Amino acid sequence: MSAVQKTTLIGIAAAMEIAVVYLFGLLPGIGLVGAMAAGILLIFLRDTAGALSSYLCYAISAVLLLLLLSKKLPAAAYTALFGYYPVLFADMAKIKSVPLRGLLKLLCFEGVLAIALLIAKFVIGFDSMHIMQAAADRGFTVKTAVIVVVVLYQFFIAVYEAFLWIYYTRFNESVTARLRSVIRRR
């Protein structure tokens, strides 16, 4: 594949990712699904143009999403985890040691959560008192609210991980062959 074709694919994929995150962000409550779907688009780019191209597309999309979107949660979720993880998933699948692979995934997911909380607290100045007050207004204790948020986070990650595993084990080869044949015809 020539450099011009790779550059074109990176630009098209970045535009598609931005459009997907933006359109899902318009619908209330499913902005994170848009971030997940946009990250999955990078799988196709990785399979056709290589891992470096998909990481470059991720970087371009992440910066543009953070600059252009008015709703920052889907953009931040894409930037923090869902953008690069599908490409990283394929690289981590090559690791033979199951405990090492599990440790890397744990560091990836929980490390991102910890960094996001630290940035929210110290860089943005997010005051956790708002969350505590909102939880108390709804009849929850703070401990219950934190547990619910962490459980929901783990659920989303498990569903995303399962989807990636199903794709890589069942559909990757056939989809990649089809994409490459379409690109060669052009």
Buried (B, 14 or more C-beta within 10 A) or exposed (E): BEEEBBEBBBEEBBBBBBEBBBEBBEEEEBBBBBBBBBBBBBBBBBBBBBBEBBBBBBBBBBEBBEEEBEBEEBBBBBBBBBBBBBBBBBEBEEEEEEEEBEEBBEEBBBEBBEEBEEEBEEEEEEEEEEBBEEBEEEEBEEEEBBEEEEEEBEEBBEEBBEEBEEBBEEEBEEBBEEBEEEBEEE
